[in-house]
């Protein structure tokens, strides 16, 4: 019952093109485990191999996750730098525009209206 619910959720949520790849990888994993279980070796040896492979897989996944975290960290630092640069540029341009408007207002107040004198 739970398996049916889980499968129906998976098929509804993942309708993109990655689903066949995931199904293929899952099939390969199940096939490898079943092949090991039916191999003519002792059960303890087979369980040890499965455990070793699972440990290798877990280590590989941890390494990939760490790599992705480092990439996100580097990219977020770049985004912060760009944001700071944009904020500084906006402040400079705003100050320049305010200074220009202030200068024009001072000129108008003193009677030296650049529009009237032209």
ChimeraX attribute file (.defattr): number of C-alpha atoms within 10 A of each C-alpha:
attribute: neighborCount
match mode: 1-to-1
recipient: residues
	/A:1	5
	/A:2	7
	/A:3	8
	/A:4	9
	/A:5	9
	/A:6	11
	/A:7	11
	/A:8	11
	/A:9	11
	/A:10	12
	/A:11	11
	/A:12	10
	/A:13	9
	/A:14	10
	/A:15	10
	/A:16	9
	/A:17	8
	/A:18	9
	/A:19	13
	/A:20	11
	/A:21	10
	/A:22	11
	/A:23	11
	/A:24	11
	/A:25	12
	/A:26	12
	/A:27	12
	/A:28	12
	/A:29	12
	/A:30	12
	/A:31	12
	/A:32	12
	/A:33	16
	/A:34	11
	/A:35	11
	/A:36	17
	/A:37	15
	/A:38	10
	/A:39	11
	/A:40	9
	/A:41	10
	/A:42	10
	/A:43	13
	/A:44	9
	/A:45	11
	/A:46	17
	/A:47	14
	/A:48	12
	/A:49	14
	/A:50	16
	/A:51	12
	/A:52	12
	/A:53	12
	/A:54	12
	/A:55	12
	/A:56	12
	/A:57	12
	/A:58	12
	/A:59	12
	/A:60	12
	/A:61	12
	/A:62	12
	/A:63	12
	/A:64	12
	/A:65	12
	/A:66	12
	/A:67	12
	/A:68	12
	/A:69	12
	/A:70	12
	/A:71	12
	/A:72	12
	/A:73	12
	/A:74	11
	/A:75	12
	/A:76	12
	/A:77	12
	/A:78	12
	/A:79	12
	/A:80	11
	/A:81	12
	/A:82	12
	/A:83	12
	/A:84	12
	/A:85	12
	/A:86	12
	/A:87	12
	/A:88	12
	/A:89	12
	/A:90	12
	/A:91	12
	/A:92	12
	/A:93	12
	/A:94	12
	/A:95	12
	/A:96	12
	/A:97	12
	/A:98	12
	/A:99	12
	/A:100	12
	/A:101	12
	/A:102	12
	/A:103	12
	/A:104	15
	/A:105	13
	/A:106	13
	/A:107	13
	/A:108	14
	/A:109	10
	/A:110	9
	/A:111	10
	/A:112	13
	/A:113	14
	/A:114	10
	/A:115	7
	/A:116	8
	/A:117	7
	/A:118	5
